[in-house]
């Protein structure tokens, strides 16, 4: 195997791994579960959670941070 061929293979593998690194994990998870989003609904849903580390919990917190004061 020549150096150029090896370089091309490594380049392809790195490009495949980097695809989607900034893509949203679960788009629309709040809208699917809660319907029309309001700060009150989101706060109530977050207060009722037992596991605070799920994607859903993080999405709720993100909504509160960006949309509610």
Protein Blocks (a to p, Z undefined) as FASTA:
>chain_A
ZZklmmmmmmmmmmmmmgoklgcfbghklmmmnopadfklmmmmmmmpmblmbmklmmmm
mmmmmmpZZ
